[in-house]
Amino acid sequence: MTSLLLLIVLTNVSSTIVFAQNENGPAESDRTNDRPNNDITTNDLATNAPNQTDASTVEREISEVALNLDQETWFTDVVATATVEVPESVAEPEEMPISDDVSIIDISISAKTRSGDAHKAVIRFLPRRTGLSVFPSLEFVSETHSYRTPATQFIVGAPKPSEEMRFELSPASTTVYAGEPLRMEVTWSSREATNRFRSLRCFPAFFNNDDIEVAIPRCTAEEDRQMGMPFGGRRIIVERVPPENQPTQFGTVQFSMFVRFHKPGPIEIPAVRLEVALQNGNGGAFAPYAAYYNNGLFEPLSSLTSYERVFAESPPMSIDVKPLPGENRSERFSNLFTPCEIEVSISNQELEVGQVIEVDLRVHSNAPHGMLDLKPLTLQRSLRGRFHVSPEFGRTWYPDGTGFRARVRPLTTDVTAFPSLQIPVFDSERGTYRDIQTASVPLTVNPHEGSRFFDVRRLVTEPTLTDQPDGIWHNARPTQMTDFMNRFSGIMAEYLYVWLIAGVVLYAIARPWVIERRRRAINPLYRRQALAYKQLRNAPEGTTEKWLAFRNFLATGFSMPEGAWTSGDAQRRLRDLDLADDDIELIEKAHEAADQSDFSKQKPTSTVPNLNHLADRLFAQFRTLYALLLLIGALTPSIGFASEWNEAESFFEEALKSTPGLPETNALYSQAALKFESAATSEHRPGASWFNAGNAWFQSGELGRAIACYRQAQIYSPFDQQIRENLRAARALTVDVLEEPRSLSLSALPLRWICAAIVPLWFGLIALLLIHERYRNLATKISCIVATTIVLAAIALAVNAHMHSGGEGVVIVGEIYGRKGPSYTYNTAFNESLHDGLEFHVLSRRDDWLEIELTDGRRCWIPADETRLIFNRRF
């Protein structure tokens, strides 16, 4: 729209101002017209000093000059320019006029020609309101002239809605989960001619929200349909489709935009305005150059002269953002949502151990490239102990997703495949997490220079753990050197002999009770019998309650359920016990009387004899019977133990025949390991069971559990070369590298073998004592002293090993952060995490936390349930 320019002609009155100053008096002025003092130039003031007597006369003529507005259209948000041409050099106005219609930004004056006579003033200004506005008069002063511009009227316009243009944002859904990419279709269409479009403006408010992430995929349309446009402060390429019958019209632009909300809750998206400038007249070329970002939509408004501004708005919308459930959420979840597919490929499938290979993971998804991510493969359990994985990914754009490239090294020749990966995704329709299982890729790993495994510690030249300086350590626990312990130790030392005698007396008194308690603890049948005997003794004599308790006592004595004892059982089973005939007859009569009372029609009253003495004799017989059964059980191989071993071997063989790398195969190895551990704890082939359990854990990728089992196996077979080699191979695959090597301690000596050595030493000492009693010479005396010293030293080693049992341990989770106290609220002790297979020494325990010491002497606290301790057992 062309704006109407109204010019108001101001009458110019030529005035001559004469300043006179006599030599002998002050300056006098003869004014022909009133003018403000600021019309006097700086040169005039400089030549009229107060105390000078020379008189000079300067005449300044006022002339009117035109104010030329460069634009034909004005808006309140676009800077406009105006020019004033004068025939000579002038100074800028000393004071800018104050106006409610215009804000003058700056004025620059420059010569129009090289001669420097004619000058041009360029005024940059911003209209302040729409409608009819007035540009105020300006005055430019030279040495001889004052040039004034007339006040100029012009009309300021405003953008208006267009009936020829449509703009829409269409979300695929109004309900979405936090972190889930929401697809929005953006549509812009117009029937205007393409060459009229200039200076597009569209700034959605949510583009500036830190809690909202926006991604616009790359355009894959045919090149002749691609067009660049500014959108939300970005430069994007979109597809524009003009009408087939009217190719000069702008047509329709449609593209996809993905929005991801990081915080749950209702989100209100206000109306989004798309505004363009339509050039008046025929316009010029829309895209004069063959470049995406060189079309008219990128031209600034300040470069246009005659144009109108139109806009279209999308309707506001509401989005309900639901929180992701915390249940079953894995640390490996990387905000992947269904539908999603993942393919794994490896170019080189035959390599040497330790050789770097590239693994390509292709993620197919509806989400754009910028919103697809994967957690590092170091979190994949199936890779632990088999591959050394770089935590970084290379990324490649694909039209239907993203390609991730990882670099890995096989660590052992036992690797026969790149295993299946478990990638967690969230199913938005069901509202649950599930794992995408990739296919395993067969590999052939050959030895390198005769070595069948690669020591990953060769890749790290410096310690992998660095100290964390922030935070404070947990309070020190009190030691034995306290006041109470000092007083207590003094009393014990002062009355040593009294305590020794008291200990012997206490032992003699407590021994029967302890033996009884132990029998109840280790034998559930005997425990039931003892409880039934106690209930029988507590029941009053001669009552029905006494008889019922006696029947229950007999039933438990013969391993029968409570209430299952009958008179027939009394006739059959009591004969097997070496019980007096009178006692058997008494029990049978009591049975007969009780049965008549329970089942006959007359219901006679039964008489219950005194049963306490009879119960004492029966309990003694039952004790003898239990002792005989325990002896037979100790000398007879356990069928249950053999069953555990056979099941473990069956699972292991089935895993060997399964496809390597699959989760099902790892599950079979894990089941075999658990069965072998059960056999080991049941004292059935403990050395071999622990060793096989370590092998099964190693095959399943559980390095920490494998190391723990190998160390348990060393307690039973300390000289086994295979155990040492397997332990060395497992340790070589661990990640953490510490400064100092591990050192051998006396507490690590196998308690089982120490105790086994004490027995012949003890009998040897007894034999030497007997020989000394026979011969009583110096040689036998010295031999007895040496033998006694050796036995005492062996006992001291056994006590030390027993006290330190469970004092060594291994980390059995992928990674864990050591902290400076027994709580997650404490700062981390190191900048890096501790990894699977790290061995440590236990210093103390506080609730569910362990204070540990690493092999280089540094300390930290870790959760106890993420470790496995090494117990130096005697059995």
Protein Blocks (a to p, Z undefined) as FASTA:
>chain_A
ZZdddddddddddddddddddfkbccddddfbdcdfklpcfklmmmmcfkbcbdcddddd
ddddddddfbfbdcfkbccddddddfbdcdddfbdcddfkbccfbdcdddfbfnomaccd
ddddddfbecjddddddddddfkbccdddddddddddddddfkbccddddfbfcdcehia
cddddddddfbdfklpgciadddfklmpmkbccdddddfbdfklgccddeehiacddddd
ddfklmmbnbjaddddddddfbgcddddddddddddddehjbpafblbacfklcfklpcf
klpmbdcdddddddddddddddddfehpafkbgoiacddddddddfblcdcehiacdddd
ddddfbdfklgccddfklpmklgokaccdfbdcddddfkbccdddddddfbfkbgbdcdd
ddddddfknopacdddddddddddddeehiabdcfklmpmbdfbdcdfedcdddddddfk
bfklmmmmmmmmmmmmmmmmmmmmmmmmmmmmmmmmmmmmmmmklmmmmmmmmmmmmpcg
hiaklmmmmmmmmmmmnopaehiacfklmmmmmmmpccdfklmmmmmmmmmmmmmmmmmm
nlpacddddfklmmmmmmmmmmmmmmmmmmmmmmpccfklmmmmmmmmmmmmmmmmmceh
iaklmmmmmmmmmmmmmmmmnopakllmmmmmmmmmmmnopaklmmmmmmmmmmmmmmbm
klmmmmmmmmmmpmbdcfbdcdddfklpcfklmmmmmmmmmmmmmmmmmmmmmnopaklm
mmmmmmmmmmmmmmmmmmmmmmmgoiaccdfbfbdcddfbdcfkbccfbfbdcdehiacd
dfbdchjaccdddfkopacdddfklcccddddfZZ
